[in-house]
Amino acid sequence: MFIDTLIFNSQFIRQGISAIVWDNILQEIYDGKIPLEHQPAKAQKIQWALAIENIIKQFNHRKQLSTEIADIWAKEGIKTYGLKGWALSTYYPKPELREFGDFDCYLGVDFERGNQVAIANGAKFNPHDYRHSHIYYKGLTIENHRYFLPVRGNARNKKLEQYLRAIISCDKRIEGSNIYYPSPQFHSLFIILHMLQHFLYENITLRHMLDWAYFVNAERENIDWREFNIKCDEAGATRFVEALNYICTKHMGLNIDGTLLKVDNRYADKILQDTLQQSSQKVSGIKGIWRTRFMKVQNIVAQRWKFNEIYDTNFMYSICQTAAGIVFDSNV
């Protein structure tokens, strides 16, 4: 089984799915599905149980703080959309087992005002870069998005950015909070484009893939898949999403019946191995905008097959486009 390979290599710890895997193993042990001679030692079971409990506590604490900041914004008439994280966790059988890191949000035209309101309520602020600011609220890192995509020097992404802004509107709240889901049409494309950026410039994880599988299974009837496929073509993401669909249908329970999603196994093994090996340098979390940019260029060169084979833009053009955007398109 796929999961057996992960257990032997302890890959799930780096893949952001440790609590999910440990919980499943412990449940199978309790149900008597794993013979005693194949079970981990008692000390290991206790360690796993404590780790799961800690992840759940972190999840609930971050949910509470996310709710607090959204309530503060709501009092000022600011609508908060939740991206990724908590919003995607609600599609999981046990949401609290999906690790919850930063709180990614979108405040629309109230981006600047949201920053100021947070500061006025004791948060610390870092402008970070043109795409989003960082707000630090009681230990929670909030990514307040001004843009969804890297738009500097990229006419295609600017067009997609306008499209995403036009379709995000939704009045469904996450668990009754003042945080709103984006529309399913928005979230379907945003998940893929966000994942594609991670794939090109660093790595994706198995958690990214699970997010996609659970999301599609839950929202299949609420998405115009023909339009989704058209936008993936426009974004140069078709080969990536079709390989992802193959991986998720084979290993993660994705059901594409009734959708217009396609699968393609030509690049699936290569993408899966890259995900498991986590060979690219990490870009997220690096301090210093110029250091981040330098490491992105390093990753483009080292992982140029991703651009040449999966993306529809070769790596040299991507480097030049990034550089031109920094120099000539600073005032987005």
Summary of the structure (lengths in Angstrom):
residues: 332
radius of gyration: 20.3
end to end distance: 48.2
largest distance: 64.4
contacts: 1021
relative contact order: 0.10
helix: 60%
strand: 8%
